[in-house]
């Protein structure tokens, strides 16, 4: 099958360069037009997230308390059975509980939310 349009390499490069420039130009025009709507969308997302910070913080504290209770029971059972890895298990569970307590604090400081 033969092509109807036969271009040499130089013409093809110029054509594709002009096509790329046209696409970049139109995309920048569209980006400028939608910049205002993008800014309002980000503001709406920020206000939506800040309303969920307090409930998520409470859930993290509840999960941290459950992790601490389960970890304490597991460490106690390992210590009473004489398992030599009880210290390592205690450090792991303690680290998990501290992580769950610190995450809401870090998130609230990132978003600048004051806890009420």
N, C-alpha and C positions, 0 to 999 in steps of 0.2 A: 504494500500500500504506500503510495507516495503522498507526501504532504502538499497541500495547496500553497502554503506560504513557506518559502525557502529563504531563511535569513542566514547570514554568516555569523560567526561568533561575536564580532564587535557589535552588531546591531542587537543581538540577543542580550548582551551585557547592558547596553544602554537602555533597552526596553525594561529589563528587570530592575535596573537601578532607578529608573523613573517610577516604576510601579511601587517599589519599596518606599521611595520618598513620598509618593502620594498617600500610601497607607499610613506612614508615620505622621504626615501632616493632618490627615483626617482624624487619626486617633488622638493627637494632641488637642485638636479642637473639641472633640467629644469629651476628653478628660477635663478641659476647662469648663465645659458646660455642666458636667456632673459633679464638679468639685463642691459646690454648695450643698447639693443633696447628700454627698458623701460625708460632709462635715456634720450635717444634722443627724445623719444615721449614726455616726460614731458618738455623738452626744447622747442620743437616745439609748444606745447600748450601754454607755457609761452609767446613766441614771438607772437603767434596768439592773445592771450588775450591783450597784451600790445598795439597792433595796434587798438583794438576796444575801448580802454579806452577813448580817446578823443571824439569820436562820442557819446558814452554812457553818458559821462559827459555833453555834450551839450544838449542831450535829457533830462537828469535829470534837468538841469537848466530851460529848456523850460517848463517842467511839473511843476516845482516849481513855475514858474511865473504864469502859469494858475491856480494852486491851490491858490496862493495868491490873484489873481484877483477874482476868484469865491468866496473865503472865505471873501474877503473884501465886496463884494456885499451882501453876505448873512448876514454878521455881520451888515452892514449898514441898511439892511431892518429890521433886528430884533431890532436894536436900535431905529429906527424911529417908529416902531410899539409899543415900550415900553415893549418888552419881557424881563423878568428878567434873562433869561439864555443867554443873549448876550455876557457877559464876558466869560462864559464857552465856547461858540461857537468860540469866537475870539481866546482864548487860544488853542483850538483844531486845528483850521486852521493854526494858526501861528506855532504851533509845527510840523504840517505836512510839511509846507513849509521849515522850518529849517532842518528837517530830510532829505528832498530831496536835500537840498543844501549841507549838510554835508556828505552824502553817497559817492558822487564822490571824495571828498577830502580824505576820509578814504581809499577808494579803490586805489587811486593813491599812497597814502603813503604805503600801503601794498605791491604793486607791484614795488615800487620805480621808478615810471614813472614821468618824468618831463614834465610839460605841455608846449606846444610850442605855 
